[in-house]
Amino acid sequence: MWTVQVEEDPETGQLLLPFPADLLSQMGWSEGTELFWEDKGNNSFSLTEVKKSSPPEESDTDVGC
């Protein structure tokens, strides 16, 4: 388990979570990875990667509207 402190970008005022390199490597995350933030209700939070589903393949039976 990792613990990180929220930081504020001095130029934009946006809040940031600076993830350690070993966490990013272990999770397979990189800049641009979309994460889901879940409040566990006990003063802790969970982050999980949002898996993007690929668009369905078109077939001869698809009907366009």
N, C-alpha and C positions, 0 to 999 in steps of 0.2 A: 504494500500500500504506500502511496505517495501522499505527501501533504505539500501544497503550494499556497503561497500568499497572493491574493489579488493585487495587481499593480495598476496604476493609472498612466496611460500614455500622456506625457506632458504636452504634446502637440495637439492631440485630438480630444483628450479627456475621456476616451474610451477605456473601459476596464478590461484588463488582460489577465490571463492565467499563463504564466511562463512555465511550460512543461519541460522537465529535464530531458536531455537527449536520450538517456537510457530508457525512459518511459516511452518516448516516441518510437524508438527502435523496437522495443518489446511488443508494443501494440500494433506496429505497422502503420502508424499515423505519420502524416507530414503536413506541411502548411497547406491549407485548403480542405483538409479532411473535415467533413461535417459531423458534428457530435450532438447527441441528445443528452440534455441535462435533466436528471431526475432528482427531485427532492425526496430523500428517504424518510423525512419526517422526524428524524432524531438528531438534528443539527449536522447531518452529513448528506452528501450528494454523490450521485453516481453518473459517470459519463460513459456512453457507449457510442460506437460508430454507427452512423446512419447508413445503411446499405442501400444503394440506389438500385432499383430494379431496372432492367433493360426494357426498352419498349417492345411490345409484342411484334413478332414478325408478321409481315403482310402475307396473305395467301390469296389464291384465286377466288376463295369463297367470301372474302371480306367485302362488305358493302360500305362504300363511302357515302357520307351524308353531307 
